[in-house]
Amino acid sequence: MGKDFHCFACRKANLDKNTVGLNKKMLGSTIKTFYCMDCLAEYLGTTTEELVEKIEEFKEQGCKLFE
């Protein structure tokens, strides 16, 4: 991605493109801060496993955030 994204909550470094894409998909494309998968799951009241399943669904749908 050319940029090193950190988790807003726990400061985990080097968020991958799928994690950044999921943040944008779930929280809005104009967000400037991102969560790691664990913190995003907690924020959304779901599990990391469910978020991974959502990424796969979005990929299958052809979402440009997950190319």
N, C-alpha and C positions, 0 to 999 in steps of 0.2 A: 504494500500500500504506500510505501514511501514515508510513512509517518509512524512513530512509536506511540501507540495509544495505551494509556494506563487506566486501571479501574478507578473510578471516582470514589468508591467506598473503601476498598481495601488497599489501593495503590498497586495492585498486581500489574507488572509491566508486560509489554509485548502482546496485547490482545490480537488474536488472529482476525482475518477478514470476515469470517463467518460470525464471530462474536460482535464485531463492529456493525456488520450488516443487520444482525438480529436486533441490536439496540436501535438502529435507525428504523427498522420495520415496526418494532413494537412501541417505540417512544417518540417517533417523528423524525423525518429526514433532516431536519435542521438542528438537531441536538449537537452540542459541543462537548459534552462529557459522556463517558461510556462506563458501563459496568462489565465486570468479568461474568462468566456464565453463572457462577455460584451466587454472586451478589444480585445479578439480574433476576435469577429465579426467586430469591428471597424478596426482592422489591416487588415482583409481580405476583407473589404468593403461589408459586408453582414449584416444580422440581427441575433440576438440570436435565434430567432424562427427557422430560416433556419438551424442553426448549430445543434439545438436539433433534427430536422428532419434528418439531416445527421447522427447523432449518431444512431438513430433508423434504418436507412438504413444499416449502417455498422454492427450493431448487427444482423440484418436479414441476412446479407451476411456471418455471422459467423466470422467476424474479431476478432482476438485474443486480440486486444487492449481493447475490450469492454466486456469481460467475467465477 
